[in-house]
Amino acid sequence: MSNKFFKNKVAKQLLPWAVPVLLLITWQLLVESGFLSTRILPAPTSVVTTAINLTLSGELFRHIGISAARAISGLLIGGSIGLTLGFINGIFPVAETLFDTSVQMIRNIPNLALIPLVILWFGIGDVARLFLTSLGVFFPMYINTFYGIRNVDQKLIEMGQVYGLSSRELLTEIIIPGALSSILVGLRFALGIMWLTLIVAETIAADSGIGYMAMNAREFMQTDIVVLSLILYALLGKIADVAARTLEAKFLAWNPNYNRV
């Protein structure tokens, strides 16, 4: 029985990688057969060789570290502001009346449309990239926090008041746990948008980072490095998503609906 469970568990972990592996094999075969030109898309083995060479030179990890630092900084700044404002607007109707309309109007402005203005404000340094990344992270955190709080069962809050819970206890024992699943969903969206925004931000006259590495390779027609940069963004996004799911498993273990799913 235990052996069967182990096999099922291993199969469950390996199955999500079946499609990516199949795509890589197909990609390699298409290049080797000459159906796909290496100038358009290099073979996976060529991309791996390039990754090894960049790793040995130390260049790859330097760019990854710089991009990761930018992404995490944007997440901390934009996420904390979105979380705080979501709590305030979700709890206090007056705050929602004052701020929510403005937030929704700004949310519908594409980040790409802001780039000329951001360059005028902050120049072409890291501050501009940090601003764009923080802005991209802000909105999913704000919206999911706001609606998570608004969807907390009002009867639970009333029951807490009947039992004499203070405002602080209502917040920590009822409101935050009730909104936590929605907040963590917002975090997962924010982590994805974080990398998408950073890709755009690192094309603004950057001199380091994965985006810079891709743009610089484009100038010299180094398709293998461009593809490697895209793969790195995909892998970092996957790692971020796994981290968010780990947080869900840890902080929502008490939730019967989460466990059932």
C-alpha positions in Angstrom: 0.0 0.0 0.0 2.8 2.4 1.0 4.7 1.5 -2.2 1.7 2.2 -4.3 1.2 5.6 -2.5 4.9 6.4 -3.2 4.6 5.7 -6.9 1.4 7.8 -7.1 3.1 10.6 -5.3 6.2 10.5 -7.6 3.9 10.4 -10.7 2.0 13.4 -9.4 5.2 15.4 -9.0 6.6 14.4 -12.4 3.4 14.6 -14.5 3.3 18.5 -14.7 6.8 18.3 -16.4 5.6 15.9 -19.1 4.4 18.6 -21.5 7.5 20.9 -21.1 9.8 17.9 -21.7 7.8 16.8 -24.7 8.0 20.4 -26.2 11.8 20.4 -25.6 12.3 17.1 -27.4 10.1 18.3 -30.3 12.0 21.5 -30.5 15.3 19.7 -30.6 14.1 17.3 -33.4 12.8 20.2 -35.5 16.1 22.0 -35.3 18.2 18.9 -36.0 16.0 18.0 -39.0 16.6 21.5 -40.5 12.8 22.2 -40.4 13.5 25.1 -37.9 16.4 27.4 -38.6 18.9 28.1 -35.8 18.8 31.8 -36.7 15.1 31.8 -35.8 15.3 29.4 -32.8 18.4 27.7 -31.6 18.4 24.1 -30.4 17.8 23.4 -26.7 21.3 21.9 -26.5 22.8 25.2 -27.9 20.9 27.1 -25.2 22.2 24.8 -22.5 25.7 25.2 -23.8 25.3 29.0 -23.7 24.0 28.8 -20.1 27.0 26.7 -19.0 29.4 29.2 -20.6 27.7 32.2 -19.0 27.7 30.4 -15.7 31.4 29.6 -15.8 32.2 33.2 -16.6 30.0 34.4 -13.7 27.9 36.6 -15.9 24.7 34.6 -15.7 24.4 34.6 -11.9 25.3 38.3 -11.7 22.4 39.2 -14.0 20.0 36.8 -12.2 21.0 38.3 -8.9 20.4 41.9 -10.0 17.0 41.1 -11.6 15.9 39.1 -8.5 16.9 42.0 -6.2 14.9 44.4 -8.4 11.9 42.1 -8.4 11.9 41.4 -4.7 12.3 45.2 -3.9 9.4 46.0 -6.1 7.3 43.2 -4.5 8.1 44.4 -1.0 7.3 48.1 -1.8 4.3 47.7 -4.1 2.9 44.6 -2.2 3.1 46.3 1.2 1.4 49.4 -0.1 -1.3 47.4 -1.8 -1.9 45.2 1.2 -2.2 48.2 3.6 -4.5 50.2 1.3 -6.6 47.1 0.7 -7.1 46.7 4.4 -7.9 50.3 5.0 -10.4 50.5 2.2 -11.9 47.1 3.0 -12.5 48.0 6.7 -13.4 51.7 6.4 -16.1 52.6 3.9 -15.1 56.2 4.1 -11.6 55.3 2.9 -13.1 53.3 0.0 -15.1 56.3 -1.1 -12.1 58.6 -1.0 -9.4 56.3 -2.6 -10.9 53.4 -4.5 -12.1 55.4 -7.6 -8.7 56.9 -8.0 -7.0 53.5 -7.7 -9.3 51.9 -10.3 -8.6 54.8 -12.7 -4.8 54.4 -12.4 -5.1 50.6 -12.6 -6.5 50.9 -16.2 -3.4 52.8 -17.4 -1.0 50.3 -19.1 2.5 50.3 -17.6 3.9 50.7 -21.1 2.1 54.0 -21.5 3.7 55.3 -18.3 7.3 54.7 -19.5 7.9 58.1 -21.1 6.6 59.9 -18.0 8.5 57.6 -15.6 11.7 58.4 -17.5 11.0 62.1 -17.2 10.4 61.7 -13.5 13.1 59.3 -12.5 15.5 59.1 -15.4 16.7 55.8 -16.7 18.2 54.4 -13.5 17.0 51.7 -11.2 14.5 54.0 -9.5 12.4 54.0 -12.7 12.5 50.2 -12.9 11.6 49.9 -9.2 8.7 52.2 -9.7 7.2 50.3 -12.6 7.7 46.9 -10.8 6.1 48.2 -7.6 3.2 49.7 -9.5 2.6 46.4 -11.3 2.6 44.5 -8.0 0.4 47.0 -6.2 -2.9 46.4 -8.0 -3.4 42.6 -7.6 -2.4 42.9 -3.9 -4.8 45.8 -3.4 -7.8 44.3 -5.2 -7.6 40.8 -3.7 -7.0 42.2 -0.2 -9.9 44.6 -0.5 -12.4 42.0 -1.8 -11.1 39.4 0.6 -11.9 41.6 3.6 -15.3 42.5 2.1 -16.2 38.9 1.6 -15.5 37.9 5.2 -18.7 36.4 6.7 -20.5 39.3 8.5 -22.1 36.8 10.9 -18.7 35.7 12.2 -17.8 39.4 12.9 -21.1 39.8 14.7 -20.5 36.7 16.7 -17.1 38.0 17.7 -18.6 41.2 18.8 -21.2 39.3 20.9 -18.4 37.4 22.6 -16.7 40.6 23.4 -13.7 40.5 21.1 -11.9 43.8 20.8 -11.3 45.5 17.4 -7.7 44.1 17.3 -8.9 40.6 18.2 -11.6 40.8 15.5 -8.9 41.8 13.0 -6.5 39.1 13.9 -8.9 36.2 14.7 -11.7 36.7 12.2 -11.0 39.3 9.5 -7.4 38.4 8.5 -8.0 34.6 8.5 -11.2 35.0 6.5 -9.5 37.2 3.9 -6.2 35.2 3.8 -7.1 32.9 0.9 -7.9 35.9 -1.3 -4.8 37.8 -0.2 -2.6 34.8 -1.1 -4.3 34.6 -4.5 -3.4 38.2 -4.9 0.2 37.4 -4.0 0.3 34.7 -6.7 -1.0 37.2 -9.3 1.5 39.8 -8.1 4.4 37.5 -8.4 3.6 36.8 -12.0 3.0 40.4 -12.9 6.2 41.3 -11.0 8.3 39.4 -13.6 6.3 40.6 -16.6 6.7 44.2 -15.5 10.4 43.7 -14.8 11.0 42.4 -18.4 9.7 45.7 -19.7 11.4 47.8 -17.0 14.8 46.2 -17.8 14.6 47.4 -21.4 14.9 51.0 -20.3 18.6 51.7 -20.9 19.6 49.0 -18.4 23.2 48.0 -18.0 22.6 44.8 -16.0 19.9 42.2 -15.4 18.3 39.5 -17.5 16.4 42.0 -19.6 19.6 43.8 -20.4 21.3 40.5 -21.3 18.5 39.8 -23.8 18.5 43.3 -25.3 22.3 43.3 -25.6 22.2 39.8 -27.3 19.6 41.0 -29.7 22.0 43.7 -31.0 24.5 41.0 -31.9 21.9 38.5 -33.2 22.7 36.1 -30.3 19.5 34.2 -30.4 20.6 31.6 -27.9 21.1 34.2 -25.2 17.7 35.8 -26.0 16.0 32.4 -25.6 18.0 31.7 -22.5 16.8 35.0 -21.0 13.1 34.1 -21.7 13.6 30.6 -20.2 15.2 32.2 -17.1 12.1 34.5 -16.7 9.9 31.5 -17.0 11.8 29.5 -14.4 12.0 32.4 -12.0 8.2 32.9 -12.4 7.7 29.2 -11.7 9.8 29.3 -8.6 7.9 32.4 -7.4 4.6 30.5 -8.0 5.8 27.5 -6.0 6.8 29.8 -3.2 3.3 31.2 -3.1 1.7 27.8 -3.2 4.0 26.8 -0.3 2.7 29.8 1.7 -0.9 28.7 0.9 -0.2 25.2 2.2 1.3 26.6 5.4 -1.1 29.3 6.3 -4.4 27.8 5.0 -3.9 24.3 6.5 -6.7 25.1 8.9 -9.2 25.8 6.1 -11.3 22.8 5.3 -12.3 24.2 1.9 -8.6 24.5 0.9 -7.8 21.0 2.2 -10.7 19.5 0.3 -9.5 21.1 -3.0 
